[in-house]
Structures are given as structure tokens and as C-alpha cells.
């Protein structure tokens, strides 16, 4: 007995509901309130990927997975290595697809974090580069790791000050290839007030000096990217709403 193939309708409903959710300001505000409440319990620090702390919200892990699977980049550059879970997460997806390398860039890759990464089964798809992410010598090392005609994706998740993120956008944005994404992390900070901004951090960012402001400024000076309204629409309970932009030219 045959059954009706509803895959197209299912995907179209996902698209419709994602756009509707993106327009639901009440749901987004409730999401901000819940994230602020969860931060009291270090919520984003409670997760790991294949045994290594990932320091991400689950919604962003899923969104990044969707992007990588859909675009199949050869190279993923992530600024901000931290404890290594994120680079290993992306490396494991590339391993599953049978191709690609994650380049992790950080100004200070601590010995124990380097050990966690380099002793991991997915380390074969990771290249670590230590140095200031926007420094000329670091950028030269990154470019040297990108093969000719490679499809390149970028994730910016290091120093979250507006000026630094804008410098990263200007430095790494041109490396992103058409059809691939640049992800600017922690754009949620641009929606937070001084009252509900995370307090349990070594440095606290406030509206105007954060990644969302940097991305908006970059988008006014560069016409290569567009916001993926469908993907960003469903990013509630996320640290990076509005931060997923697609290279279109």
C-alpha cells in the first residue's frame, strides 16, 4: 500500500512556522527572560560534545549542524577555541561527510585545552592556530591553510566587543565563499538590557559594544551577505539570533 509523500509540505510548513516564530516578539522576549534565568545555573556551560565542553546553547548547535550539512564547506574557520568542544563538534560533522578541516583560532590556546583537542579522535580534522584573530600574521597563517577553490564557512566567537567583532568581520568575511555562511556568535547580547545581561562572566558586554552592533555595521558596508530569515527565525533559546548570514556573492 502506498502512502502520500508529504516531505515537500512538511518542509514548507517548517519554513512558514520559522518565519512566524521570527516575527513573534512575545515569544522572543520570553526566550530572553528564560535564558537570563538559566544563566544563573551556567546553562551554556553544562553541555559537552563527544566528551569535551562545548559552551553553546543547544539551539545553536542544531542550527550550525543544519548549515554545515546544507552547505558542505571544505574549510570552517572558528575564532575562539575555548575548551575545544565547538571545533570538535564541527570536525565530527565534516568527518561524517568525509571531507574538510576546521581551523580553530585563539589568542591563547591553553595547554590543557590543546590536549583535549589534540588527543581527541576528531583532531585529524582540526588545525589550531594561536594568535590574535585579526592580526596580520594570524590571518596569513589561516589563508595558507585554505586550499584553492575551497568552500569556506566562518564562525566568529572570540572577543565580543563591537570593534573586535567588526575587525573580524572585515578580515574573515572576504574568506567566506558564495553559498556558505558566516556566523557571528552571541548576538543575543545586543538584545539585553543592563539588568538582564549575563553577570557571571570575566567581562560583561552591553548594548552598543557587542557582536550584533558589529554585524549590523558590517552589513551596511558589505553587500556580500544576507540574513537567513528562516534559520534565524527559529533561533529562540539561542545565543546568536540574527547572527547567521549567508554569502550571496
C-alpha positions as CSV (number, residue, x, y, z in Angstrom):
1,X,0.0,0.0,0.0
2,X,1.4,3.4,-1.0
3,X,1.3,6.4,1.2
4,X,1.3,10.1,0.3
5,X,4.8,11.7,0.1
6,X,4.4,14.8,2.3
7,X,8.0,15.8,2.5
8,X,7.6,19.0,0.5
9,X,4.6,20.1,2.5
10,X,6.5,19.3,5.8
11,X,9.4,21.4,4.7
12,X,7.2,24.3,3.6
13,X,5.4,24.2,7.0
14,X,8.7,24.4,8.7
15,X,9.7,27.4,6.7
16,X,6.3,29.1,7.3
17,X,6.4,28.5,11.1
18,X,10.1,29.6,11.3
19,X,9.2,32.9,9.8
20,X,6.2,33.2,12.0
21,X,8.3,32.5,15.1
22,X,10.8,35.1,14.0
23,X,8.0,37.7,13.9
24,X,6.7,36.7,17.3
25,X,8.2,39.3,19.6
26,X,6.4,38.0,22.6
27,X,8.0,34.5,22.2
28,X,11.4,36.1,21.7
29,X,11.1,38.2,24.8
30,X,10.1,35.2,26.9
31,X,13.1,33.4,25.4
32,X,15.4,36.2,26.7
33,X,13.8,36.0,30.1
34,X,14.3,32.3,30.3
35,X,17.9,32.4,29.1
36,X,18.7,35.1,31.7
37,X,17.1,32.8,34.4
38,X,19.0,29.8,33.2
39,X,22.3,31.7,33.2
40,X,22.2,31.7,37.0
41,X,22.9,28.0,36.6
42,X,25.7,28.4,34.0
43,X,23.3,26.8,31.5
44,X,25.5,27.2,28.4
45,X,28.5,25.6,30.3
46,X,26.6,22.4,31.1
47,X,26.9,20.7,27.7
48,X,29.7,18.7,26.0
49,X,30.3,17.3,22.6
50,X,31.9,13.8,22.5
51,X,33.3,14.3,26.0
52,X,34.6,17.9,25.6
53,X,32.9,21.1,26.9
54,X,31.2,22.9,24.0
55,X,29.9,26.0,25.8
56,X,26.9,26.5,23.4
57,X,23.2,26.6,23.7
58,X,21.5,23.5,22.1
59,X,19.6,25.6,19.6
60,X,22.9,27.0,18.2
61,X,24.4,23.5,18.0
62,X,21.4,22.4,15.9
63,X,21.4,25.5,13.7
64,X,25.1,25.1,13.0
65,X,24.6,21.5,12.1
66,X,21.9,22.4,9.7
67,X,24.1,25.0,8.0
68,X,27.1,22.6,7.7
69,X,25.0,19.7,6.3
70,X,23.3,22.0,3.8
71,X,26.4,23.8,2.5
72,X,29.1,21.2,3.0
73,X,32.1,23.5,3.4
74,X,35.6,22.3,2.9
75,X,37.0,24.7,5.5
76,X,35.4,26.0,8.6
77,X,37.2,28.8,10.5
78,X,36.3,29.4,14.1
79,X,37.7,32.2,16.1
80,X,37.6,31.5,19.8
81,X,38.6,27.9,20.6
82,X,37.9,28.0,24.4
83,X,37.8,24.4,25.7
84,X,37.5,22.9,22.2
85,X,34.1,21.3,22.1
86,X,32.8,23.5,19.3
87,X,35.7,22.9,16.9
88,X,35.4,19.1,17.6
89,X,31.7,19.3,17.0
90,X,32.1,20.8,13.6
91,X,35.0,18.5,12.9
92,X,32.8,15.5,13.6
93,X,30.3,16.6,11.1
94,X,33.0,17.0,8.5
95,X,34.2,13.5,9.4
96,X,30.7,12.2,8.9
97,X,30.6,13.8,5.4
98,X,34.1,12.5,4.6
99,X,35.8,15.8,3.9
100,X,37.0,19.1,5.4
101,X,39.0,20.8,8.1
102,X,38.1,23.1,11.0
103,X,40.7,25.8,11.6
104,X,40.5,27.0,15.3
105,X,42.0,30.4,16.0
106,X,42.6,31.7,19.5
107,X,44.9,34.2,21.1
108,X,45.6,31.8,24.0
109,X,45.1,28.0,23.5
110,X,45.8,26.7,26.9
111,X,47.8,23.6,27.3
112,X,45.0,21.5,28.8
113,X,42.5,22.6,26.2
114,X,45.0,21.9,23.4
115,X,45.5,18.4,24.9
116,X,41.7,17.8,25.0
117,X,41.6,18.7,21.3
118,X,44.7,17.0,20.0
119,X,44.1,13.8,21.9
120,X,40.5,13.5,20.5
121,X,39.5,11.1,17.7
122,X,38.3,14.1,15.7
123,X,41.6,16.0,15.9
124,X,42.6,14.7,12.5
125,X,40.1,17.3,11.0
126,X,41.3,20.2,13.2
127,X,44.1,22.7,12.7
128,X,44.9,25.0,15.6
129,X,46.4,28.5,15.1
130,X,47.4,30.6,18.1
131,X,47.4,34.3,17.8
132,X,45.2,37.4,17.7
133,X,42.4,36.5,15.3
134,X,42.5,39.9,13.4
135,X,46.4,40.2,13.4
136,X,48.1,40.2,10.0
137,X,50.4,37.2,10.8
138,X,47.5,35.1,12.1
139,X,45.4,35.9,9.1
140,X,48.3,34.9,6.8
141,X,48.5,31.5,8.6
142,X,44.8,31.0,8.2
143,X,44.8,31.8,4.5
144,X,47.7,29.4,4.0
145,X,45.5,26.6,5.3
146,X,42.7,27.2,2.7
147,X,43.1,25.2,-0.5
148,X,42.3,26.8,-3.8
149,X,38.6,26.7,-4.7
150,X,37.6,25.5,-1.2
151,X,34.2,26.3,0.1
152,X,34.7,28.3,3.3
153,X,32.5,29.0,6.3
154,X,33.4,31.2,9.2
155,X,32.2,31.3,12.9
156,X,33.2,34.4,14.9
157,X,33.2,33.6,18.7
158,X,36.1,35.3,20.4
159,X,36.4,38.7,21.9
160,X,32.8,40.0,21.8
161,X,33.5,43.8,21.8
162,X,31.9,45.7,18.9
163,X,35.3,46.9,17.5
164,X,36.9,43.4,17.6
165,X,34.0,41.6,16.0
166,X,33.8,44.3,13.3
167,X,37.5,43.8,12.7
168,X,36.9,40.1,12.4
169,X,34.0,40.5,10.0
170,X,36.2,42.7,7.8
171,X,39.1,40.2,8.0
172,X,37.2,36.9,7.6
173,X,34.1,38.0,5.7
174,X,36.0,38.1,2.4
175,X,37.2,34.5,3.0
176,X,33.6,33.1,3.0
177,X,32.6,31.7,-0.3
178,X,29.2,32.2,-2.0
179,X,26.5,29.9,-0.6
180,X,28.4,29.4,2.7
181,X,27.7,31.1,6.0
182,X,29.3,33.5,8.4
183,X,28.1,33.0,12.0
184,X,28.5,35.9,14.4
185,X,28.1,34.4,17.9
186,X,26.5,35.9,20.9
187,X,24.4,38.5,19.1
188,X,21.8,38.0,21.8
189,X,23.8,40.5,23.9
190,X,22.5,43.2,21.6
191,X,19.0,42.5,22.8
192,X,19.8,42.5,26.5
193,X,19.5,45.4,29.0
194,X,22.0,46.1,31.8
195,X,19.5,44.4,34.1
196,X,19.3,41.1,32.3
197,X,22.8,40.9,30.8
198,X,24.8,37.8,32.0
199,X,26.8,38.7,35.1
200,X,28.8,35.5,35.6
201,X,31.4,36.3,33.0
202,X,35.0,37.5,33.2
203,X,33.8,40.5,31.1
204,X,30.3,41.8,30.6
205,X,29.2,43.3,27.3
206,X,26.3,45.8,26.9
207,X,24.2,47.0,24.1
208,X,26.3,49.0,21.6
209,X,29.5,47.2,22.4
210,X,28.7,43.7,21.3
211,X,28.5,41.4,18.3
212,X,25.1,42.4,17.0
213,X,26.1,46.0,16.6
214,X,29.3,44.9,14.8
215,X,27.4,42.7,12.4
216,X,24.8,45.4,11.6
217,X,27.6,47.9,10.9
218,X,29.4,45.4,8.7
219,X,26.3,44.6,6.7
220,X,25.9,48.3,5.9
221,X,29.4,48.4,4.4
222,X,29.4,45.0,2.7
223,X,26.8,43.7,0.2
224,X,28.1,40.1,0.1
225,X,25.8,38.7,2.9
226,X,22.2,38.5,3.7
227,X,20.4,37.4,6.9
228,X,18.9,33.9,6.6
229,X,15.4,34.9,7.9
230,X,14.1,31.3,8.1
231,X,17.1,29.9,10.1
232,X,17.3,33.0,12.3
233,X,13.5,33.0,12.8
234,X,13.6,29.8,14.8
235,X,16.5,30.9,16.9
236,X,14.8,31.4,20.2
237,X,16.6,30.0,23.3
238,X,19.7,30.8,21.3
239,X,22.8,32.9,21.9
240,X,23.1,34.0,18.3
241,X,19.7,35.2,16.9
242,X,20.2,37.1,13.7
243,X,23.8,36.0,13.6
244,X,23.6,33.5,10.8
245,X,24.2,35.3,7.5
246,X,24.7,33.7,4.1
247,X,27.2,34.8,1.5
248,X,25.3,35.6,-1.7
249,X,28.0,37.0,-4.0
